[in-house]
Amino acid sequence: MNATADAGLERFAVRFAAEKARLPGAELRWLSRAREEAFAAFAGQGLPHARFEGWRHTPAKLLLETEFEAAERPKIARGFGGQALCPVDFHRVVLQNGRFAPEHSRVAALPEGVAIASLAAVLRDDPESLKAALSGGPALDGLPFAALAAAAFRDGVVVRVARHARLDRPLHLLLAADDAQSARPQCAHLRALVLLEDGASAEIIVETVAGGSSPFWTNLLTRISLGEGASLKHYRLQRENASGVQTAATLVDVGRRARYESHEFNFSGALTRHDLRVRLAGEGADCFLNGLSLVRGDEIVDHHTVVEHAAVGGATRELYKAVLDERGRFVFDGLVEVRPGAQKADASVYNKNLLLSEDAEVHSNPEFKILADDVSCKHGGAIGQLSPESLFYLRSRGVGAADARRLLVYAFGAEMLDRVGLEPLRQALEGALHARMPEGGPR
C-alpha cells in the first residue's frame, strides 16, 4: 500500500472507532460483531491505489486525499423541486445525507405482503428480522468500500415482498446529498436490502441527486435476493454534482427461474464506480444488465460486473454503452463465470463506446471463464468515433454541424432508453439525455 492510501486507512480506522457506539443497532451484540468483521475486511484489503487489482484504470485520488466527515442530517428541510426524474405518483423513500427523511418520503397503502421501511427503523423495532441479512451474505473480497459500508452504515432501506405478492407501483429511492450546512467534504455510508420471496415482483429506481459544490461521497451496499420465479427491474440513475463521488456494490442472488434486470444511467459526477455481482443460483435463472454513460470534462465512470452461472440453463444478456467527450474516462470490466455443471448457459457481454474527443479514454475488458462444455457464450467490444459519412449525409440535407452531431449521439444512446419498459421513466431519461448532449462541432 502506498503512503497516501495508508494514511487514508488510518483516518477511517480512527473515525470508525470513535463513531461505532453511535451507529444504529450498536446495542445489538450480533450486529456489532458483524460491523467489526466488516471493518476488518475493509482494513485487510486497504484503500485502492494504482497497484490495487480492479482499480488500475480508475484513479481513487479524490477518495485517498480528501478527508471526508460523516454527513449530518440537514438542519433545514429542503425540497427537491424538479431535481428528481421520477414521477411523483411512485412510492418514494428519500435518504437525505444518508438519513431517512420522512417529510419527503411517500410510502402508503402498500399491497398486502409488501413492506418498505428505513433500515435504522427496522433495527430499532424488529432487529432480529434482519439478523441473517446483516450478519451473513456474500463475501466482500475485492470490494473494500462495500465492506466499509457494511461496517459504517447509518441508515438505508429495507424492501420485502412476500410470496407471490407484487409491488403495485415502482419504488423510487432518492439519495439526496446536500452540503448547504457545511463547506467541508462529507460522506454517507448506506445499505439497501431487497428481499423478494418466491413468485414476487417489483420495480425499484435508485436515483442520486446532489446540490452544492463541495465533494460529497455516497457509498452504497445493496443486497438483493430473488426467490424462485421472482422478478425485479432495478434502475440506477446517477446525477452527482461536479465534485460528487459514488461508490456502489450490488450483490444479487437469483433463484430458480427468477429474473433480474438492471438498467443503469450515468449523467454526471467526478467519479462513479459500481461493482455489480450477480449469482444465477437456480436452474433457468436469467439476468439482463444494461448501461449508458455520458462522460465529459474530467469525469470517470467505472463498471465492474461479474455474473456467475452456478446452475443449468441460465441466460445473461449484457450491454453497456458510453459516450465520451473532452477528457472523460470510462472503464468496463465484464466477467461471466460458467461453473462446472452449469450446462446450457447462454451468455453475451458487449461494450460499445463512442469517442467525441481525442483526449477521452476507454478501458474495455469483456471476458469469460468457462468450466462447462455445453454452453453458448459471446463477447465483444467496440470503440469508435462519429461516422463522417453519416455526418455528411445529414449535412447534405440541411442539418447544421452541431445538430447533426447531437442527432448521431442521441441515436447511439437511444437503444438503451428503448430497453426501459417503464414509460414515465423512459420519457424523463430522454430529457436527461438531451440535456447532456455535446455542444458545437467535431473536435
Secondary structure by P-SEA (a helix, b strand, c coil): ccaaaaaaaaaaaaaaaaccccccccccaaaaaaaaaaaaaaaaacccccccccccccccccccccccccccccccccccccccccccccbbbbbccccccccccccccccccbbbbbaaaaaacccccccccccccccccccaaaaaaaccccbbbbbbbcccccccbbbbbcccccccccccbbbbbbbbbbbbcccccbbbbbbbbbccccbbbbbbbbbbbbccbbbbbbbbbbbccccbbbbbbbbbbbcccbbbbbbbbbccccbbbbbbbbbccccbbbbbbbbccccccbbbbbbbbbbbbcccbbbbbbbbbbbbccbbbbbbbbbbbbccccccccbbbbbbbbbccccbbbbbbbbccccccbbbbbbbbbbbcccaaaaaaaaaacccaaaaaaaaaaaaaaaaaaaccaaaaaaaaaaaaaaaccccccc
